[in-house]
């Protein structure tokens, strides 16, 4: 059952989405060579708590962290451990904020540039495992941003979930990459994961997917790989999912609301800000 939100509830989600956008920008801004994933988690948690919100992900049974940190071939649910980020790594930060009874959910992926945090030496021998050149990585990440933007543009009355899915699939596949078909976006609100499912690929005929109506709140996710689409669990922590072929993965996600006037982007705000550059 799809849970619709009224105008007051969407306004609360807008406030939560603004907090989430700020937290995501702060965390991405600190993601530099020499920084550990566990330190990024602490930064995100502090930023959430000081804004009178709580981490959504800590409300998931068994999950102890405020973010998911996905490096290189990690697709989703990467546990923020003591791994030290290296220049050339691809780092995706997925984060959720719970504010006044409602969740918002967003993710962004960036390329770590050749700069270190002041006073933090690079770990001995710490080098990125990524073999792709910068142009290839930029093209890959740009495809994810474009897919998310085109998907949100389909959030308007009269359209269906199908239209969102088609926009993602067409953009990613035309760029030469693969959609991960075993993972999907979702509704979001009082629960972190609600109906409907929002695949990044066409799964059903258009009219067999939910029609977009005012009050729907959606976490649209672009989950894609540079190589083939198949993924596998790491078998290490019970959460991390990686690409099966070891090639890099990208994740871009925004929470949006359907209104009578079209799409309201709740998070992340400021897609053109420096913190959201890849």
C-alpha positions, 0 to 999 in steps of 0.5 A, a space after each residue: 500500500 502506497 502511503 500518501 502524505 499531506 501538505 504539512 507532512 511534505 513540509 516536514 520532509 522538506 525540512 528533513 531533506 534540507 538537513 540531509 542535503 547539508 549533512 551529505 555536502 559536509 560529509 562529501 566535503 570531508 571525503 579526501 585522501 587520508 580520511 577513513 570511512 569510520 571518520 566520515 561516519 562520525 562526521 555525518 552523525 555529528 552533523 545530523 545530531 546537531 541539527 536536531 535529527 537522528 540517523 535513519 540508518 541506525 533505525 534499521 535492525 542490526 545496522 550500527 552506522 549513520 551512513 553507508 560508504 561505498 568505495 570503488 567496487 562496492 555497490 550499496 550498504 558499504 559499512 564505514 570501516 577503517 579503510 583509508 581513502 586514497 586519491 583516485 578512489 570512487 566514494 559514494 555516501 548514502 545517508 538518511 535523516 529521521 526528522 519529526 517522524 519522517 525519513 529522507 534518503 539520499 546518496 552521491 558518488 564522487 572521485 577523490 582528487 589528488 589532495 590530502 587532508 592537512 596533517 594526515 599522512 597517506 598510509 604507507 602504500 595506500 593507493 587506489 585500486 582503480 585502473 580507469 583514467 580520469 576521463 573514463 571515471 568522469 564520464 561514468 559519474 556524469 551518466 549517473 547524475 544525468 540519469 537522476 536529473 532526467 528521472 526526477 524530471 519524469 515526476 509529474 502528474 499523469 506519469 507512471 513509475 515506468 517513466 522514471 525507470 525508463 529515464 534511468 535505464 535509457 541514460 545509463 545504457 546509452 552511456 555504455 554502462 549496466 543497471 543493477 537489476 537486483 536493487 531498486 529505489 523505494 517509497 519513503 516517509 514514516 518508514 525508511 522503505 515504503 511502497 512502491 518499488 522504483 526500479 532503475 529499469 523497465 520491469 512491467 508495462 507502463 500502465 501496470 506500474 503505479 501512477 504518480 499522484 499528489 502525496 507520493 514521496 519517493 527515493 529515486 536511486 540510480 544504481 549502476 556499474 561500469 562493467 556487468 550488472 551482477 553483484 555479490 555479497 562480500 561475505 565479510 560484514 553481512 551488509 556490503 554488496 559488491 560488483 561481481 567483476 570487480 569494476 566500479 559502481 555508482 550510486 546517486 539518490 534523491 528523495 522527491 515528492 509528487 505535488 499538484 505542480 509537479 516534482 518537489 526535490 526534497 534532497 539533495 538540494 544544490 546539485 550544482 554546488 562544489 560539494 556535489 562535484 565528482 
